[in-house]
């Protein structure tokens, strides 16, 4: 189950992730991939290893340009109004959008799920890491440091 909320992040930022951008990415990601069911079951804290942190950070970085693009496209279609919360697994939230915006949202949801899986994580594991990062400052710092490292790394294989 994927949820997608479009949240505004800065359009321009330095080549490294600033702390505010990291918090925005984590917040957006946590809202995007929150899988709390209707009965609001809680997630237990789980150990996250370095490989998972790296995969998580790579997925977040890979999703962000697509999220910004989808957000901007939907914003153009909706106009000056506020963009409503769009939840991938809630047909009502998507059905309330203009047809072209629905297509953009569904496409983003599908692409984001593939990005997560292509980076070696299941959606469930990605969600659990997201939830853990919200409550664990040490994990949040590790993700932040990994995002910085990945953005500083050359684009060579």
C-alpha positions, 0 to 999 in steps of 0.5 A: 500500500502506497500513500502519496501526499504532495508536499512542497519542497524548495525548487532550488538547492545546493548540490548537497542536501541541507538539513532542512531539505533532509527533513523535508525529504524524510517528512515527505517520504514518511507521508508518501509511504506511510502504511498505517492501516485503518486500525492504526497498527503501530510499527515496532522499532526495527534495527536498520543496517548500513546496506538498508540505510544506503538503499533507502537514501538512494531511493529517496534521492531517486524519487525526489525529482519525479515527485517535484515534477509531478507536483509541478504538473498537478499544480499547473492543472489545478491552478492557484488552488491548494493541491489536495492530499493525494493518497495512492491507495485511496481512490477517492483522493485521486478521483477528486483530481482532474483526469490528467492530474489523476494520471500524473499521480498514478504514474508517480505512485507506480514509479516510486514503488519501482524506485524503492524496489529497484534500490533493493527494498520492499515497500514494507521495509521502506515504510518501516525504515521511514517510520523508525526514522521519525522516532529515532534521531540516530537513524535520521542522522545516519540517513542524512549523512548517507544522503550527503555522501551520495550527493557528493559521490561522482556519478561514475559506476 
